[in-house]
Amino acid sequence: MSVNSPSPEPTSKRKRSISPTTENDPPVHRKRRSLSPVDRPSVEDKRDSLEQLHVEVPRIHDNDPARRREREEQLRIRLAEQELAGIVKPKPDPKLEMQKMAATRGGGAYIPPARLRAMQAEMDVQDPSSPEYQRIRWDALRKSINGLINKVNVGNIKFIVPELFGENLIRGRGLFARSIMRAQASSLPFTPVFAALVSIINTKLPSVGELIVTRVVSQFRRAYRRNDKVTCVATSTFIAQLVNQQVTHHLLAFEIIILLLEKPTDDSVEIAVGFTKEVGAFLSEAEPKANNSVYERFRSILHEATISKRVQYMIEVLFQVRKDRFKDNVVLPEGLDLVEEDDIITHPIHLDDDLQVQDTLNVFKFDPDYAETEEKYQSIKNEILGVDSDSGSSGSDSDSDDESSEDEPDTGIVNGKVTIHDHSETNLINFRRNVYLTIMSSLDFEEAAHKLLKRNIEEGLELELANMVVECCSQERSYAKFYGLLGERFCKLNQTWTMTFDQCFRNYYDTIHRFETNRLRNIARFFGHLLAQDAIPWSVFEVIRMNEDDTTSSSRIFVKIMFQEISEVLGLKRLAERFKDPTMQVWFGGLFPIDNPKNTRFSINYFTSIGLGVLTEDMREHLKRAPQFQ
C-alpha cells in the first residue's frame, strides 16, 4: 500500500508577464512604479532666459578652452540666478574689516592671502600712524619670522641670519622667541641649529637672547611641576644647547641636574641622563670638579635608588659616553661654531630666579611713535648688517622698534666691521666671566696663560685680567701657588704686563681693608711671590707708609704675610741686602721712616714683632744718633 507523502510547499517563482487573451489583442504592459523625469530647463534654456542680465564672472583657468568656456557660462548662470533671487551678499567694506581685525587679540578670522591683498589694495592703507597699517605690518612680521625659522638648517643658517636682522627683531622679539621655541619643540634633532641661531642674534641684540633663555627656563619649571615629560625633554634639550653656545651660564645646567636627581624617579633620571649627554662635554671643560660630583650622584643612584632596569641601563650608557669623551655629542657640531669667543654674551639666569616672560610681546600693540621707531631700527639694522644709510634707506618699510633701547648697547661701524659700544658693562662682565672659567678649567698655569693670551685681549682690558687673577686667587680656601706662577708668567712676557700688575698691587693695597682675613692672606702671598721673583718692580713699596696713622690692622697683616712670603723665597740675608741697596732707598722711605722718631719706633717695633728685626738695623742706628742732631 502506497502512502502519498505531502507535497512540499512550492517555491516562489518569478511572475510571468500576462499574455493577451486573444491573438489579436495587443500585449499587456505593466504600469511602472518609477516616476517619469521632470522636464527641467537645460543650460541652453537658462542661457537664453538670463541673457539680459550682465554679471561679472571671474576668470577660470583651464587648459581645455571649450571646457573653460562652458564652466564660465555655468558660473555666470549661477551668479545670475542668485542675483535674481536676491541672495547675493553685500560687498564688505575693506576698511571696516581691517579695523575689526586690528581690534582682536589674535588677528581675527583667517583671510586668504589673495583676498587680503585685494582688501589692502582697495583700502590703500599707507598711514603708519593708523592701527590698521601697523596691524598689517605686524602680521607680515610674524609670518616672515615664522617662515625664516621654519626653513633654517646647517647649510643656510648664514643666509637666514641677515634676513632675520632685516626684520624688526626688537619689536618682534616676542614673536621670535615663541616661534623658535615652537619649532624646536616640534623638531628636537634641529635643536643645535636653533641654539646657534639664538647665539648669533644674541651677540647683536642681547635682549632677544635673554628673553628666549628666560622663557625656556620658565617653561621647563612649569613642565617639571606639572610632570609634563615631553615638554621637560624639549626644554632641557634646548637649555643644554644654549649652554653649549654660552648663551646662558653653565651653572644653570648644574642646577637642572641637581633638581632632577634630588628625588630620583624613572622619568627624572631619564631626563637628567639625556640632558647630561647633551651638555656633558661642555661641563667637563668648564667645571670639571662639579662635573665629577654629578657622575658620583649618578653612580649612587645606580646602586642605591629603586629605578627600573631600563633607566639603570641608560645610566651605564651615560658612563660609557663619558668614557668615550662624548665623541657623538660634541659641544658645537660642525658648521655651527659661528660666534667669535670675544663676541659671546652670556646671561646669568638661574633656575630659582624671578623670571619675567613678557607674554605681552606676543600680541599686537599700537605704537603712537611708529615712524620714529622705524627709523631708529633702520639705522641699527644698517649698522649690524654693515649697510650704508643711503643704500639702506630704500628698506625703510621694514619694521623697527626701540622699545628696549635702554637694554641695547650702542652700535657702530669701524673700518667696515661692526663694533658694539657697551655702556652697560655687559662685555666687561662677560670678559671677567670667561677669564674665570678659563682659569678654573686649566690644569696648570702654563695652560691657563696660553688660553688667556689666545683670547686676543683688547686694549684696556689688561688690568681687568690681572684683577681677575688676583680675585680667583683670593677666592681659594688656601693659597695656591698656581696663581703666583700664572701672574709671574704674565709679568715676564713684556713690560706692559709688568706695569699692569704693578698698578694692580697699588690698587689692592689701597683697598685691602675691604677683604676678610683669608682673602687678604691669599692676596698678600700672591704679591709676595711676584716680588720675590722680581716679576714686578720693588718700587711698589713706595705706597706703604709704616706708621700708626697711615696703616690699619688689615694693611699691617697684609705687609706681614707678604714679607714672610718674600723671606721664605729669598732668605733673610738676601732680603736685608735688597733693602739696603742704595739705588732703591728712594722707594723705602715710607716703609722704614726716619723723618719722625715716633714713626721710626713704630716701624722698628712692627718689623721686630714679625721676625724681621734685621731690617731695622739702620733705623736703630738713626735713633741712637738722633739726639746729637737735635
Secondary structure, DSSP 8 states (H G I E B T S, - for coil): --------------------SSTTS-------SS--------HHHHHHHTTT----------SSHHHHHHHHHHHHHHHHHHHHHT-------HHHHHHHHHHSSS-SS---HHHHHHHHHHHT---TTSHHHHHHHHHHHHHHHHHHHHT--TTTHHHHHHHHHHS-TTTTHHHHHHHHHHHHHH-GGGHHHHHHHHHHHHHH-HHHHHHHHHHHHHHHHHHHHTT-HHHHHHHHHHHHHHHHTTSB-HHHHHHHHHHHHHS--HHHHHHHHHHHHHHHHHHHHH-HHHHHHHHHHHHHHHHHS---HHHHHHHHHHHHHHHTTTTTS-SS-TT---S-GGG---B---TTS-----GGGGS----TTHHHHHHHHHHHHHHHHT--HHHHGGGTTS----TTGGGS-EEEEETTEEEEE-SS-HHHHHHHHHHHHHHHT-SSHHHHHHHHHHT---TT-HHHHHHHHHHHHHHSSS--HHHHHHHHHHHTT-HHHHHHHHHHHHHHHHTGGGS-HHHHHHHHHHHHHHHHTTSS-GGGGGG---STTT--HHHHHHHHHHHHHHHHHH-HHHHHHHHT-GGGGGGSTTTS--S-HHHHHHHHHHHHHTT-GGGGHHHHHHHHHHHHH-
